Amino acid sequence: MSSEKLRNFLSKVSCFISEKLSSRRINASLPIKITICPEIPTGSLKNPKRLELSILGETLNLSLNGVAFIVPSIRLREYYLVGEDRKLYAEIDLPSSKVTMELLGVRYEQINIHDSASKYLIGAKILSIAPEHKEVYEEFCRLGGKLDPSKKKITAEAKS
């Protein structure tokens, strides 16, 4: 086997493995609310104050392992959304219900929508999903962004 054939074969194997190891992404533009709760140092007091800051955005894509979303700012006050191991608390409006989860921002990039407006694309890893929402979210991802009509009905009945 020539070295070129070997390289091509190894490249194909590498692509196959990486496709199998990564979660399938579902392109979905859904409303998302991101909340951070930074601690405010209070000097010698034992319990630091917690501040709750939120920003609205929309998802770009979802997977079982992560969420990509777009927001108008990379920080809330002086607190960046990505870095410093900052946990993000997300609420995503799926077609059937809201899903809450805890995320960790792992990357971001500034995207220019117009000359005068720019937004930020953030890629975040899912740390946990609220137990009562886990099944609905996983089904949404498995079905490629579509929900089983019977699940929609169950969700709606559970809310009333």
Secondary structure, DSSP 8 states (H G I E B T S, - for coil): --HHHHHHHHHHHHHHHHHHHS---EE---EEEEEE--EE--TT-SS-EE--EEEEEEEEEE-SSEEEEEES-SEETTEESSSTT-EEEEEEE-SS-EEEEEEEEEEEEEEESSSS-EEEEEEEEEEEE-HHHHHHHHHHHHTTS---HHHHHHHHHHH-
